Amino acid sequence: MAALSSGILGALDPTSDRAVFRQIADQIREAIDKGRFKEGAKLPSESELVEHFGVSRMTVRNALSILQSEGLVSSEHGKGVFVRPRPPVRRLASDRFARRHRDQGKSAFTVEAEAAGSKPEVDSLEVREEKPVPDISARLGSARKVLARRRRYLLDGRPVEFAVSYLPLDLARGTQIAEPNPGPGGIYARLEELGHRLDHFDEEVRARMPSPAEVKTLRLSSGVPVISLIRTAYDTEGRAVEVCDTVMAADAYVLAYQLPAN
C-alpha cells in the first residue's frame, strides 16, 4: 500500500458525472503514460485498488477490463495484471527489403530481429501448390495456380507474425523456392537468381481485430488488434512475382516509413 499512497494514483472526483470505473481506468492509464508504472510492471492488486479508491471489487474489475481492451495491460491468471511492453520491433518499410540484406544472406525478419536484440525463429512451415483465391490471382496477373508458402515468425519464442507468400507456379515449381528452406536471403534472393530482379514493392496496411484462429496462432491477449498487410513484389519488367499476405500482432511491431520530401 505504500506505493499507492505516494502519488502514483490520485483520487476519484465525486463531483464528476464520469462513471467511477472509468475514472479509475483514467487514473491507471495516466500513471502508465507518465511512466509511474513501467513496462512489464505489475499493477496494484484488486484488493489494493479497492482499498485505495474505496469502491467495490467489481468496479475495479470493470476499470481493468477497459485497460485490457485498449491493449495497455494484460492479465496473467494467478499472477496479476501487468503493463504490456511496448512493441519491440521497428519495421522500417524503406529498408527491410534492401538488396544489401539479401546479399548478406539475411531475410527481412532476421534483420529486424537482430536490430531488436531478439532471437528469430520460423515454424508452422507449409509449402504446397494450390489454386489462389480471386484477389490473389488478380494481383498476380490472373495466375491460375500458385506455390503457397505458409509460416509463423517468432521472437524469443513468442509468435509475432503469420505470413503466406503466393508465387506464380511457373516461376517457383522445381526451384529452391519450393523447398522448405529457400536458402540464404530467402525467396527474394532466389527470385533474383532466377532473373527476376526486384524493382519495387506495394504494401496495403490496415488494422483490425483478430479472428479466433489468429488469436490462437499468435497467442494474442484480450484486446490486442492485428496489423494486416498485403505486399506485392514486382520485378524490373513490371511483373508481379509474389504476393505476401501477413498478419502481425500489433503489440509486437512499430511500422515506420521514410517518405521523400520532393
Buried (B, 14 or more C-beta within 10 A) or exposed (E): EEEBEEEBBEEBEEEEEEEBBBBBBBBBBBBBEEEBBEEEBEBBEBEBBBBBBEBEEEBBBBBBBBBBEEBBBBBEEEEBBBBBEEBBBBBBBEBBBBEEBBEEEBBBBBBBBEBBEBEBBBEEEEBEEEEBEEEBBEBBEEBEBBBBBBBBBBBEEBBBBBBBBBBBBEBBEEBBBBEEEBEBBBBBBBBBBBEBEBEEBEEEBEEEEBEEEBBEBBEBBEBBBBBBBBBBBBBEEEBBBBBBBBBBBBBBBEBEEEEEEE
